[in-house]
Amino acid sequence: MWRFRRTSGRVPTGTGIEAALVSAAYGTDPVLRSGCEVVREGGVAAGLALLGEERDDAEVRAHRAEALGRAAVDRVAEVASLAEGDADEADVMLWLGHVLLARAATRPTGGAATGRADRKALEAGLIEARAPLEAAAHLRPDDAAPWAALQTVAMGLGADREEKDRIWGEVTERAPHLFPAHMTRVRSLSPNRGGSTEEMFAVAGAAADGAPEGDPLPAVLALAHAEHLRAERKRLIAEGSYDYIADMILGRLHGEAVRELFEAARAWVSVAAPHERDVQAHHLFGWAFHRADVAEAARWHLGAVGHYYCELPWSFFGDARAGVAHAMARVGVDPRVRPEGGPT
């Protein structure tokens, strides 16, 4: 098994790691990434074909809808026009909703530097995305993917608890272990969004405990820790602390929290089955163990992501790509080299 070995405290120097990292926004599957590239160049028909291939697999469908939505962010009209032909309307509406959601995500997301006009534009973008997603849910009642995306819309619009719970119920009725839905549920219950630390961790813990064998869902427990530290950092800064002082006060994960994460991660990887969200889960655990200064576990998880980086949870604390590069350098991971073997 992994051992609790502390890092040496060395400061990483110029390693070229950051330059080697590639965003996982378009997925990590070569077929999906190729399809996204074709879509970016204007071949929207190829994207629709990819989305229609896995209608019965909620994880694959939700993942493809997200990636293709980002790929077509500058091709809203072309995607919308697909509904005028003989394409499956539910597929088109799901994709269009994700395109509009991806476009809304490029707008300012709030905070002191965000003006009233920016916030209004963000809200308008989310409302625009909601309509086709609701249409997709109506057209294919058994599909969990549009409901998972509607969770994000509700979170972004600051929906009340009743509405969040309603949408969550719609998702879990169709796909009780859908990874992105659980990610959004944890985030929507964070203190940053009017929730409580206790409930957020209760939901994350229940997801981890109830995850199917070999499923990466236990990684949402690491996300809860990231959201907690993010909320605490925000509170400290609001109370007058400088950024670096807030970071020093927060320190690292330690104690029972790390033990719980360690057991959750080991239980997953010991019987892991290939999954659409493997890289995301490895980043969540990799971040947590890096934050806890548990080098061996962090090294293994960050080594397992290859050369891909994810925004979450790294973007909570700065630039995601730079944060991943720093962590990899600190624990001795070269993203250009795929490690052999794994934990025992």
Secondary structure, 3 states (H helix, E strand, C coil): CCCCCCCCCCCCCCCCHHHHCEECCCCCCHHHHHHHHHHHCCCHHHHHHHHHCCCCCHHHHHHHHHHHHHHCCCCHHHHHHHHHCCCCHHHHHHHHHHHHHHHHHCCCCCCCCCCHHHHHHHHHHHHHHHHHHHHHHHHCCCCCHHHHHHHHHHHHCCCCHHHHHHHHHHHHHHCCCCHHHHHHHHHHCCHHHCCCHHHHHHHHHHHHHCCCCCCCHHHHHHHHHHHHHHHHHHHHHHCCCCHHHHHHHHCCCCCHHHHHHHHHHHHHHCCCCCCCCHHHHHHHHHHHHHHCCCHHHHHHHHHCCCCEECCCCHHHHCCHHHHHHHHHHHHCCCCCCCCCCCCC
